[in-house]
Amino acid sequence: VEPTGSETQVVARIGTQDIIAIFRDRRRVEPGDKVHLRPRAASAHLFDKDTGKRI
C-alpha cells in the first residue's frame, strides 16, 4: 500500500498473480486486507509477461 498524494497504489494478489491497483482517492487499506475490485476494462493497462509490451 503506497499513498502517492491524490492516489493510493495497492499491490494485490489474485490467485498467484500480483497486480497493482490505483485508487484515485485515499483508501484505508492495510497489508493483508482483502480488497474487492471491480476494474473498468477501458482503464486497465495489461502487459505481456515475456516482452513487457502493452497488450
mmCIF file of the N, C-alpha and C atoms, coordinates in Angstrom:
data_MODEL
# 
_entry.id   MODEL 
# 
loop_
_atom_site.group_PDB 
_atom_site.id 
_atom_site.type_symbol 
_atom_site.label_atom_id 
_atom_site.label_alt_id 
_atom_site.label_comp_id 
_atom_site.label_asym_id 
_atom_site.label_entity_id 
_atom_site.label_seq_id 
_atom_site.pdbx_PDB_ins_code 
_atom_site.Cartn_x 
_atom_site.Cartn_y 
_atom_site.Cartn_z 
_atom_site.occupancy 
_atom_site.B_iso_or_equiv 
_atom_site.pdbx_formal_charge 
_atom_site.auth_seq_id 
_atom_site.auth_comp_id 
_atom_site.auth_asym_id 
_atom_site.auth_atom_id 
_atom_site.pdbx_PDB_model_num 
ATOM 1   N N  . VAL A 1 1  ? 0.862   -1.173  0.000   1.00 0.00 ? 1  VAL A N  1 
ATOM 2   C CA . VAL A 1 1  ? 0.000   0.000   0.000   1.00 0.00 ? 1  VAL A CA 1 
ATOM 3   C C  . VAL A 1 1  ? 0.900   1.225   0.000   1.00 0.00 ? 1  VAL A C  1 
ATOM 4   N N  . GLU A 1 2  ? 0.681   2.121   -0.994  1.00 0.00 ? 2  GLU A N  1 
ATOM 5   C CA . GLU A 1 2  ? 1.503   3.321   -1.074  1.00 0.00 ? 2  GLU A CA 1 
ATOM 6   C C  . GLU A 1 2  ? 0.652   4.536   -1.439  1.00 0.00 ? 2  GLU A C  1 
ATOM 7   N N  . PRO A 1 3  ? 0.398   5.413   -0.457  1.00 0.00 ? 3  PRO A N  1 
ATOM 8   C CA . PRO A 1 3  ? -0.289  6.662   -0.774  1.00 0.00 ? 3  PRO A CA 1 
ATOM 9   C C  . PRO A 1 3  ? 0.665   7.555   -1.577  1.00 0.00 ? 3  PRO A C  1 
ATOM 10  N N  . THR A 1 4  ? 0.204   8.105   -2.679  1.00 0.00 ? 4  THR A N  1 
ATOM 11  C CA . THR A 1 4  ? 1.062   8.945   -3.524  1.00 0.00 ? 4  THR A CA 1 
ATOM 12  C C  . THR A 1 4  ? 0.373   10.278  -3.798  1.00 0.00 ? 4  THR A C  1 
ATOM 13  N N  . GLY A 1 5  ? 0.000   10.963  -2.769  1.00 0.00 ? 5  GLY A N  1 
ATOM 14  C CA . GLY A 1 5  ? -0.697  12.233  -2.950  1.00 0.00 ? 5  GLY A CA 1 
ATOM 15  C C  . GLY A 1 5  ? -2.174  12.015  -3.181  1.00 0.00 ? 5  GLY A C  1 
ATOM 16  N N  . SER A 1 6  ? -2.622  12.243  -4.417  1.00 0.00 ? 6  SER A N  1 
ATOM 17  C CA . SER A 1 6  ? -4.050  12.133  -4.709  1.00 0.00 ? 6  SER A CA 1 
ATOM 18  C C  . SER A 1 6  ? -4.490  10.712  -5.025  1.00 0.00 ? 6  SER A C  1 
ATOM 19  N N  . GLU A 1 7  ? -3.551  9.757   -5.065  1.00 0.00 ? 7  GLU A N  1 
ATOM 20  C CA . GLU A 1 7  ? -3.873  8.361   -5.380  1.00 0.00 ? 7  GLU A CA 1 
ATOM 21  C C  . GLU A 1 7  ? -3.342  7.438   -4.293  1.00 0.00 ? 7  GLU A C  1 
ATOM 22  N N  . THR A 1 8  ? -3.842  6.218   -4.315  1.00 0.00 ? 8  THR A N  1 
ATOM 23  C CA . THR A 1 8  ? -3.308  5.167   -3.462  1.00 0.00 ? 8  THR A CA 1 
ATOM 24  C C  . THR A 1 8  ? -3.016  3.965   -4.345  1.00 0.00 ? 8  THR A C  1 
ATOM 25  N N  . GLN A 1 9  ? -1.772  3.500   -4.343  1.00 0.00 ? 9  GLN A N  1 
ATOM 26  C CA . GLN A 1 9  ? -1.398  2.306   -5.106  1.00 0.00 ? 9  GLN A CA 1 
ATOM 27  C C  . GLN A 1 9  ? -1.427  1.108   -4.164  1.00 0.00 ? 9  GLN A C  1 
ATOM 28  N N  . VAL A 1 10 ? -2.069  0.036   -4.628  1.00 0.00 ? 10 VAL A N  1 
ATOM 29  C CA . VAL A 1 10 ? -2.179  -1.178  -3.828  1.00 0.00 ? 10 VAL A CA 1 
ATOM 30  C C  . VAL A 1 10 ? -1.682  -2.345  -4.671  1.00 0.00 ? 10 VAL A C  1 
ATOM 31  N N  . VAL A 1 11 ? -0.695  -3.065  -4.159  1.00 0.00 ? 11 VAL A N  1 
ATOM 32  C CA . VAL A 1 11 ? -0.251  -4.303  -4.803  1.00 0.00 ? 11 VAL A CA 1 
ATOM 33  C C  . VAL A 1 11 ? -1.114  -5.407  -4.212  1.00 0.00 ? 11 VAL A C  1 
ATOM 34  N N  . ALA A 1 12 ? -1.837  -6.104  -5.088  1.00 0.00 ? 12 ALA A N  1 
ATOM 35  C CA . ALA A 1 12 ? -2.773  -7.146  -4.643  1.00 0.00 ? 12 ALA A CA 1 
ATOM 36  C C  . ALA A 1 12 ? -2.440  -8.449  -5.347  1.00 0.00 ? 12 ALA A C  1 
ATOM 37  N N  . ARG A 1 13 ? -2.854  -9.537  -4.764  1.00 0.00 ? 13 ARG A N  1 
ATOM 38  C CA . ARG A 1 13 ? -2.641  -10.851 -5.358  1.00 0.00 ? 13 ARG A CA 1 
ATOM 39  C C  . ARG A 1 13 ? -3.989  -11.459 -5.682  1.00 0.00 ? 13 ARG A C  1 
ATOM 40  N N  . ILE A 1 14 ? -4.131  -11.883 -6.940  1.00 0.00 ? 14 ILE A N  1 
ATOM 41  C CA . ILE A 1 14 ? -5.310  -12.625 -7.383  1.00 0.00 ? 14 ILE A CA 1 
ATOM 42  C C  . ILE A 1 14 ? -4.812  -14.019 -7.743  1.00 0.00 ? 14 ILE A C  1 
ATOM 43  N N  . GLY A 1 15 ? -5.138  -14.997 -6.909  1.00 0.00 ? 15 GLY A N  1 
ATOM 44  C CA . GLY A 1 15 ? -4.577  -16.339 -7.091  1.00 0.00 ? 15 GLY A CA 1 
ATOM 45  C C  . GLY A 1 15 ? -3.079  -16.275 -6.863  1.00 0.00 ? 15 GLY A C  1 
ATOM 46  N N  . THR A 1 16 ? -2.297  -16.553 -7.901  1.00 0.00 ? 16 THR A N  1 
ATOM 47  C CA . THR A 1 16 ? -0.836  -16.476 -7.797  1.00 0.00 ? 16 THR A CA 1 
ATOM 48  C C  . THR A 1 16 ? -0.283  -15.260 -8.532  1.00 0.00 ? 16 THR A C  1 
ATOM 49  N N  . GLN A 1 17 ? -1.176  -14.423 -9.087  1.00 0.00 ? 17 GLN A N  1 
ATOM 50  C CA . GLN A 1 17 ? -0.756  -13.273 -9.898  1.00 0.00 ? 17 GLN A CA 1 
ATOM 51  C C  . GLN A 1 17 ? -0.822  -11.984 -9.086  1.00 0.00 ? 17 GLN A C  1 
ATOM 52  N N  . ASP A 1 18 ? 0.271   -11.230 -9.043  1.00 0.00 ? 18 ASP A N  1 
ATOM 53  C CA . ASP A 1 18 ? 0.263   -9.920  -8.401  1.00 0.00 ? 18 ASP A CA 1 
ATOM 54  C C  . ASP A 1 18 ? -0.204  -8.868  -9.401  1.00 0.00 ? 18 ASP A C  1 
ATOM 55  N N  . ILE A 1 19 ? -0.999  -7.929  -8.925  1.00 0.00 ? 19 ILE A N  1 
ATOM 56  C CA . ILE A 1 19 ? -1.444  -6.803  -9.745  1.00 0.00 ? 19 ILE A CA 1 
ATOM 57  C C  . ILE A 1 19 ? -1.219  -5.520  -8.954  1.00 0.00 ? 19 ILE A C  1 
ATOM 58  N N  . ILE A 1 20 ? -1.234  -4.401  -9.645  1.00 0.00 ? 20 ILE A N  1 
ATOM 59  C CA . ILE A 1 20 ? -1.190  -3.099  -8.993  1.00 0.00 ? 20 ILE A CA 1 
ATOM 60  C C  . ILE A 1 20 ? -2.495  -2.394  -9.310  1.00 0.00 ? 20 ILE A C  1 
ATOM 61  N N  . ALA A 1 21 ? -3.208  -2.003  -8.271  1.00 0.00 ? 21 ALA A N  1 
ATOM 62  C CA . ALA A 1 21 ? -4.454  -1.261  -8.426  1.00 0.00 ? 21 ALA A CA 1 
ATOM 63  C C  . ALA A 1 21 ? -4.204  0.165   -7.961  1.00 0.00 ? 21 ALA A C  1 
ATOM 64  N N  . ILE A 1 22 ? -4.699  1.119   -8.734  1.00 0.00 ? 22 ILE A N  1 
ATOM 65  C CA . ILE A 1 22 ? -4.555  2.527   -8.369  1.00 0.00 ? 22 ILE A CA 1 
ATOM 66  C C  . ILE A 1 22 ? -5.934  3.092   -8.087  1.00 0.00 ? 22 ILE A C  1 
ATOM 67  N N  . PHE A 1 23 ? -6.087  3.607   -6.875  1.00 0.00 ? 23 PHE A N  1 
ATOM 68  C CA . PHE A 1 23 ? -7.328  4.242   -6.468  1.00 0.00 ? 23 PHE A CA 1 
ATOM 69  C C  . PHE A 1 23 ? -7.130  5.748   -6.581  1.00 0.00 ? 23 PHE A C  1 
ATOM 70  N N  . ARG A 1 24 ? -8.064  6.437   -7.179  1.00 0.00 ? 24 ARG A N  1 
ATOM 71  C CA . ARG A 1 24 ? -7.942  7.873   -7.420  1.00 0.00 ? 24 ARG A CA 1 
ATOM 72  C C  . ARG A 1 24 ? -8.270  8.704   -6.180  1.00 0.00 ? 24 ARG A C  1 
ATOM 73  N N  . ASP A 1 25 ? -8.530  8.038   -5.082  1.00 0.00 ? 25 ASP A N  1 
ATOM 74  C CA . ASP A 1 25 ? -8.770  8.740   -3.831  1.00 0.00 ? 25 ASP A CA 1 
ATOM 75  C C  . ASP A 1 25 ? -8.070  7.972   -2.712  1.00 0.00 ? 25 ASP A C  1 
ATOM 76  N N  . ARG A 1 26 ? -8.020  8.562   -1.549  1.00 0.00 ? 26 ARG A N  1 
ATOM 77  C CA . ARG A 1 26 ? -7.374  7.911   -0.406  1.00 0.00 ? 26 ARG A CA 1 
ATOM 78  C C  . ARG A 1 26 ? -8.217  6.729   0.062   1.00 0.00 ? 26 ARG A C  1 
ATOM 79  N N  . ARG A 1 27 ? -7.563  5.624   0.318   1.00 0.00 ? 27 ARG A N  1 
ATOM 80  C CA . ARG A 1 27 ? -8.229  4.422   0.841   1.00 0.00 ? 27 ARG A CA 1 
ATOM 81  C C  . ARG A 1 27 ? -7.482  3.956   2.068   1.00 0.00 ? 27 ARG A C  1 
ATOM 82  N N  . ARG A 1 28 ? -8.215  3.487   3.034   1.00 0.00 ? 28 ARG A N  1 
ATOM 83  C CA . ARG A 1 28 ? -7.597  2.899   4.226   1.00 0.00 ? 28 ARG A CA 1 
ATOM 84  C C  . ARG A 1 28 ? -7.461  1.407   3.983   1.00 0.00 ? 28 ARG A C  1 
ATOM 85  N N  . VAL A 1 29 ? -6.317  1.002   3.500   1.00 0.00 ? 29 VAL A N  1 
ATOM 86  C CA . VAL A 1 29 ? -6.033  -0.401  3.211   1.00 0.00 ? 29 VAL A CA 1 
ATOM 87  C C  . VAL A 1 29 ? -4.740  -0.749  3.917   1.00 0.00 ? 29 VAL A C  1 
ATOM 88  N N  . GLU A 1 30 ? -4.749  -1.840  4.627   1.00 0.00 ? 30 GLU A N  1 
ATOM 89  C CA . GLU A 1 30 ? -3.568  -2.306  5.347   1.00 0.00 ? 30 GLU A CA 1 
ATOM 90  C C  . GLU A 1 30 ? -3.063  -3.588  4.704   1.00 0.00 ? 30 GLU A C  1 
ATOM 91  N N  . PRO A 1 31 ? -1.756  -3.849  4.765   1.00 0.00 ? 31 PRO A N  1 
ATOM 92  C CA . PRO A 1 31 ? -1.245  -5.126  4.253   1.00 0.00 ? 31 PRO A CA 1 
ATOM 93  C C  . PRO A 1 31 ? -1.998  -6.300  4.869   1.00 0.00 ? 31 PRO A C  1 
ATOM 94  N N  . GLY A 1 32 ? -2.414  -7.233  4.019   1.00 0.00 ? 32 GLY A N  1 
ATOM 95  C CA . GLY A 1 32 ? -3.166  -8.401  4.465   1.00 0.00 ? 32 GLY A CA 1 
ATOM 96  C C  . GLY A 1 32 ? -4.669  -8.244  4.353   1.00 0.00 ? 32 GLY A C  1 
ATOM 97  N N  . ASP A 1 33 ? -5.152  -7.008  4.155   1.00 0.00 ? 33 ASP A N  1 
ATOM 98  C CA . ASP A 1 33 ? -6.589  -6.786  3.981   1.00 0.00 ? 33 ASP A CA 1 
ATOM 99  C C  . ASP A 1 33 ? -7.069  -7.406  2.677   1.00 0.00 ? 33 ASP A C  1 
ATOM 100 N N  . LYS A 1 34 ? -8.308  -7.872  2.665   1.00 0.00 ? 34 LYS A N  1 
ATOM 101 C CA . LYS A 1 34 ? -8.941  -8.308  1.421   1.00 0.00 ? 34 LYS A CA 1 
ATOM 102 C C  . LYS A 1 34 ? -9.574  -7.081  0.771   1.00 0.00 ? 34 LYS A C  1 
ATOM 103 N N  . VAL A 1 35 ? -9.342  -6.927  -0.529  1.00 0.00 ? 35 VAL A N  1 
ATOM 104 C CA . VAL A 1 35 ? -9.864  -5.790  -1.262  1.00 0.00 ? 35 VAL A CA 1 
ATOM 105 C C  . VAL A 1 35 ? -10.729 -6.326  -2.396  1.00 0.00 ? 35 VAL A C  1 
ATOM 106 N N  . HIS A 1 36 ? -11.941 -5.845  -2.485  1.00 0.00 ? 36 HIS A N  1 
ATOM 107 C CA . HIS A 1 36 ? -12.834 -6.257  -3.562  1.00 0.00 ? 36 HIS A CA 1 
ATOM 108 C C  . HIS A 1 36 ? -12.673 -5.262  -4.706  1.00 0.00 ? 36 HIS A C  1 
ATOM 109 N N  . LEU A 1 37 ? -12.271 -5.772  -5.865  1.00 0.00 ? 37 LEU A N  1 
ATOM 110 C CA . LEU A 1 37 ? -12.008 -4.918  -7.014  1.00 0.00 ? 37 LEU A CA 1 
ATOM 111 C C  . LEU A 1 37 ? -13.041 -5.165  -8.102  1.00 0.00 ? 37 LEU A C  1 
ATOM 112 N N  . ARG A 1 38 ? -13.417 -4.096  -8.761  1.00 0.00 ? 38 ARG A N  1 
ATOM 113 C CA . ARG A 1 38 ? -14.278 -4.179  -9.931  1.00 0.00 ? 38 ARG A CA 1 
ATOM 114 C C  . ARG A 1 38 ? -13.648 -3.255  -10.975 1.00 0.00 ? 38 ARG A C  1 
ATOM 115 N N  . PRO A 1 39 ? -12.664 -3.779  -11.717 1.00 0.00 ? 39 PRO A N  1 
ATOM 116 C CA . PRO A 1 39 ? -11.915 -2.915  -12.635 1.00 0.00 ? 39 PRO A CA 1 
ATOM 117 C C  . PRO A 1 39 ? -12.756 -2.425  -13.802 1.00 0.00 ? 39 PRO A C  1 
ATOM 118 N N  . ARG A 1 40 ? -12.411 -1.264  -14.293 1.00 0.00 ? 40 ARG A N  1 
ATOM 119 C CA . ARG A 1 40 ? -13.010 -0.716  -15.511 1.00 0.00 ? 40 ARG A CA 1 
ATOM 120 C C  . ARG A 1 40 ? -12.147 -1.191  -16.673 1.00 0.00 ? 40 ARG A C  1 
ATOM 121 N N  . ALA A 1 41 ? -12.710 -1.983  -17.546 1.00 0.00 ? 41 ALA A N  1 
ATOM 122 C CA . ALA A 1 41 ? -11.938 -2.562  -18.660 1.00 0.00 ? 41 ALA A CA 1 
ATOM 123 C C  . ALA A 1 41 ? -11.271 -1.482  -19.500 1.00 0.00 ? 41 ALA A C  1 
ATOM 124 N N  . ALA A 1 42 ? -11.941 -0.374  -19.713 1.00 0.00 ? 42 ALA A N  1 
ATOM 125 C CA . ALA A 1 42 ? -11.381 0.694   -20.537 1.00 0.00 ? 42 ALA A CA 1 
ATOM 126 C C  . ALA A 1 42 ? -10.183 1.376   -19.875 1.00 0.00 ? 42 ALA A C  1 
ATOM 127 N N  . SER A 1 43 ? -10.046 1.223   -18.567 1.00 0.00 ? 43 SER A N  1 
ATOM 128 C CA . SER A 1 43 ? -8.953  1.868   -17.844 1.00 0.00 ? 43 SER A CA 1 
ATOM 129 C C  . SER A 1 43 ? -7.807  0.912   -17.514 1.00 0.00 ? 43 SER A C  1 
ATOM 130 N N  . ALA A 1 44 ? -7.955  -0.356  -17.843 1.00 0.00 ? 44 ALA A N  1 
ATOM 131 C CA . ALA A 1 44 ? -6.936  -1.351  -17.499 1.00 0.00 ? 44 ALA A CA 1 
ATOM 132 C C  . ALA A 1 44 ? -5.739  -1.243  -18.449 1.00 0.00 ? 44 ALA A C  1 
ATOM 133 N N  . HIS A 1 45 ? -4.555  -1.436  -17.895 1.00 0.00 ? 45 HIS A N  1 
ATOM 134 C CA . HIS A 1 45 ? -3.326  -1.486  -18.676 1.00 0.00 ? 45 HIS A CA 1 
ATOM 135 C C  . HIS A 1 45 ? -2.735  -2.881  -18.476 1.00 0.00 ? 45 HIS A C  1 
ATOM 136 N N  . LEU A 1 46 ? -2.698  -3.665  -19.539 1.00 0.00 ? 46 LEU A N  1 
ATOM 137 C CA . LEU A 1 46 ? -2.207  -5.034  -19.467 1.00 0.00 ? 46 LEU A CA 1 
ATOM 138 C C  . LEU A 1 46 ? -0.919  -5.149  -20.269 1.00 0.00 ? 46 LEU A C  1 
ATOM 139 N N  . PHE A 1 47 ? 0.029   -5.943  -19.745 1.00 0.00 ? 47 PHE A N  1 
ATOM 140 C CA . PHE A 1 47 ? 1.325   -6.098  -20.387 1.00 0.00 ? 47 PHE A CA 1 
ATOM 141 C C  . PHE A 1 47 ? 1.658   -7.569  -20.550 1.00 0.00 ? 47 PHE A C  1 
ATOM 142 N N  . ASP A 1 48 ? 2.305   -7.895  -21.655 1.00 0.00 ? 48 ASP A N  1 
ATOM 143 C CA . ASP A 1 48 ? 2.768   -9.251  -21.907 1.00 0.00 ? 48 ASP A CA 1 
ATOM 144 C C  . ASP A 1 48 ? 3.903   -9.567  -20.939 1.00 0.00 ? 48 ASP A C  1 
ATOM 145 N N  . LYS A 1 49 ? 3.804   -10.670 -20.246 1.00 0.00 ? 49 LYS A N  1 
ATOM 146 C CA . LYS A 1 49 ? 4.786   -11.060 -19.237 1.00 0.00 ? 49 LYS A CA 1 
ATOM 147 C C  . LYS A 1 49 ? 6.174   -11.242 -19.839 1.00 0.00 ? 49 LYS A C  1 
ATOM 148 N N  . ASP A 1 50 ? 6.257   -11.815 -21.028 1.00 0.00 ? 50 ASP A N  1 
ATOM 149 C CA . ASP A 1 50 ? 7.554   -12.117 -21.635 1.00 0.00 ? 50 ASP A CA 1 
ATOM 150 C C  . ASP A 1 50 ? 8.218   -10.925 -22.308 1.00 0.00 ? 50 ASP A C  1 
ATOM 151 N N  . THR A 1 51 ? 7.434   -10.093 -22.985 1.00 0.00 ? 51 THR A N  1 
ATOM 152 C CA . THR A 1 51 ? 8.014   -8.993  -23.740 1.00 0.00 ? 51 THR A CA 1 
ATOM 153 C C  . THR A 1 51 ? 7.926   -7.649  -23.024 1.00 0.00 ? 51 THR A C  1 
ATOM 154 N N  . GLY A 1 52 ? 6.992   -7.537  -22.076 1.00 0.00 ? 52 GLY A N  1 
ATOM 155 C CA . GLY A 1 52 ? 6.779   -6.269  -21.400 1.00 0.00 ? 52 GLY A CA 1 
ATOM 156 C C  . GLY A 1 52 ? 5.968   -5.289  -22.217 1.00 0.00 ? 52 GLY A C  1 
ATOM 157 N N  . LYS A 1 53 ? 5.552   -5.689  -23.427 1.00 0.00 ? 53 LYS A N  1 
ATOM 158 C CA . LYS A 1 53 ? 4.779   -4.805  -24.283 1.00 0.00 ? 53 LYS A CA 1 
ATOM 159 C C  . LYS A 1 53 ? 3.326   -4.766  -23.832 1.00 0.00 ? 53 LYS A C  1 
ATOM 160 N N  . ARG A 1 54 ? 2.698   -3.599  -24.031 1.00 0.00 ? 54 ARG A N  1 
ATOM 161 C CA . ARG A 1 54 ? 1.296   -3.431  -23.671 1.00 0.00 ? 54 ARG A CA 1 
ATOM 162 C C  . ARG A 1 54 ? 0.422   -4.279  -24.605 1.00 0.00 ? 54 ARG A C  1 
ATOM 163 N N  . ILE A 1 55 ? -0.562  -4.936  -24.029 1.00 0.00 ? 55 ILE A N  1 
ATOM 164 C CA . ILE A 1 55 ? -1.490  -5.765  -24.806 1.00 0.00 ? 55 ILE A CA 1 
ATOM 165 C C  . ILE A 1 55 ? -2.652  -4.911  -25.247 1.00 0.00 ? 55 ILE A C  1 
# 
